[in-house]
Amino acid sequence: MLTRIAPFAFGAIALVLAGCAGDQVTDAVTGQPTAGAGLVRGQVTDVTTGQPIVGATVTFRDATGNSGTVTTDEGGLYSFDGIARAGPVMFQVSALDYATLTVERKLRYDDSNGQAVENFLLVLGGG
C-alpha cells in the first residue's frame, strides 16, 4: 500500500481545497506584498490513514528568498498568498510525532486563477 501512496508525497495532487485562510507573503527586502506571485494551498495528511493533520507547520522559501510559515487548520489545510511564480520552492512540513518532510517543488500554477496546489503526506515516527 505504501508504494501506491508514496508517489503522491512528492507531486502535486490536483484537488480543489476551500476554506483555508491565506498568509500574505511579503518581499524579503521591501516588506511589501510579493508582486507577480500566486496563491499556494494544500493539505497535510497522515500517509497511512489519510487523515488530516491539525496543527502541522508548513514553511516555504521561494527562489527570490521570500519565506513564510503557517499552521494547518482543523482540516489539515494551509495556504500562502504571494509565493513567486518562477523557480523552485523549498517546503518543510512538520508535526508532533511525525517525521519532518523537506522537499523542493517546482510549482504548477493554474493560469486561470493563479493558484497552485501542493499536498504533503507525513509519516509517523518523528519528534
Secondary structure, DSSP 8 states (H G I E B T S, - for coil): -HHHHGGGGGS-------S---EE-B-TTT-SB-TTEEEEEEEEEETTT--B-TT-EEEEE-TTS-EEEEE--TTSEEEEEEEESSSEEEEEEE-TTB--EEEEEE---BTTTTEEE--EEE-B---
